[in-house]
Amino acid sequence: MKKVEAIIRPFKLEDVKVALVESGIIGMTVTEVRGFGRQKGQVERYRGSEFTVEFLQKLKIEVVVESDNVEEVVKAIADAARTGEIGDGKIFISPIDSVVRIRTGDRDSTAL
């Protein structure tokens, strides 16, 4: 099993959700996060003054999938989240040792 974490632009959430559901994903976790990378923040104006917003608002989507499905999920997220501009985000893939469904005690594949 693998955990796929994607940092995306907030307005791309619905597109990514639809792409994941079409890929057979039935659950995900979404968290509001802030950060910067190559985009290095942005300059904004407020009442005539300029200031730099260093940490931009993003969303983090987390999905745990069978190892066989990782590439399909990564492609679905990347295709749905891409705008072609700096700041589109990143996808991280990590191994998962075990999963337990709290309600039933199911483990691993049956818990997904």
C-alpha positions in Angstrom: 0.0 0.0 0.0 1.1 3.6 -0.7 0.0 7.0 0.5 -0.3 9.6 -2.2 -0.1 13.2 -0.9 -0.8 16.0 -3.4 -0.4 19.7 -2.7 -2.7 21.6 -5.2 -4.2 24.9 -5.9 -7.5 25.3 -4.0 -9.6 26.0 -7.1 -8.5 22.6 -8.6 -10.1 20.5 -5.8 -13.3 19.7 -7.6 -11.5 18.7 -10.7 -9.1 16.4 -8.7 -12.0 14.9 -6.7 -13.9 14.0 -9.9 -10.7 12.5 -11.5 -10.1 10.4 -8.4 -13.7 9.1 -8.2 -13.5 8.2 -11.9 -10.3 6.3 -11.0 -12.2 4.3 -8.4 -11.0 6.1 -5.3 -13.8 6.2 -2.7 -12.1 8.2 0.1 -9.7 11.0 0.6 -8.6 13.6 3.2 -8.3 17.2 2.3 -6.4 19.7 4.5 -5.9 23.5 4.1 -2.2 24.2 4.1 0.1 27.1 3.4 3.6 27.2 1.9 5.8 28.2 -1.0 8.3 26.8 -3.4 9.6 28.2 -6.7 6.6 30.5 -6.7 8.1 32.4 -3.7 5.0 34.1 -2.6 3.3 37.0 -4.4 3.0 40.7 -4.1 -0.4 42.2 -3.2 -1.7 45.7 -2.7 -3.9 46.9 0.2 -4.9 50.5 0.5 -2.0 51.7 -1.7 0.6 49.7 0.1 2.4 46.7 -1.3 3.2 43.7 0.8 4.5 40.2 0.1 2.5 37.1 0.9 5.2 34.5 1.5 3.0 31.5 2.3 0.4 30.8 -0.3 -2.8 28.9 0.5 -2.9 25.4 -0.9 -4.8 22.2 -0.3 -3.2 18.8 0.6 -5.1 15.7 -0.5 -4.1 12.4 1.0 -5.2 9.1 -0.4 -4.1 5.5 0.5 -4.2 3.0 -2.3 -3.0 -0.4 -3.3 0.5 -0.3 -4.8 -0.8 -1.4 -8.1 -3.0 1.7 -8.4 -0.4 4.3 -7.6 0.5 5.4 -11.1 -3.2 5.7 -12.2 -3.9 7.8 -9.1 -0.8 10.0 -9.7 -1.7 10.5 -13.3 -5.4 11.4 -12.5 -4.3 14.0 -9.9 -1.5 15.5 -12.1 -3.8 15.8 -15.1 -6.7 17.3 -13.1 -4.5 19.8 -11.1 -2.2 21.0 -13.9 -2.6 24.6 -15.1 0.9 24.8 -16.6 2.0 27.7 -14.4 4.5 27.8 -11.5 2.7 26.8 -8.3 0.6 23.9 -9.6 1.9 21.8 -6.7 3.7 18.5 -5.9 2.8 14.8 -5.4 4.5 12.7 -2.8 4.3 8.9 -2.6 5.1 7.1 0.7 4.9 3.4 1.8 2.2 2.4 4.2 2.9 -0.6 6.5 -0.6 -1.2 7.7 -4.2 0.2 7.9 -6.8 -0.5 10.5 -10.5 0.5 10.2 -11.4 1.6 13.7 -15.1 0.6 13.6 -14.6 -3.0 12.5 -11.0 -3.8 13.1 -10.5 -4.7 9.4 -6.9 -4.5 8.4 -4.9 -3.6 5.3 -6.7 -4.1 2.0 -10.1 -4.7 3.5 -9.7 -1.6 5.6 -9.3 0.6 2.5 
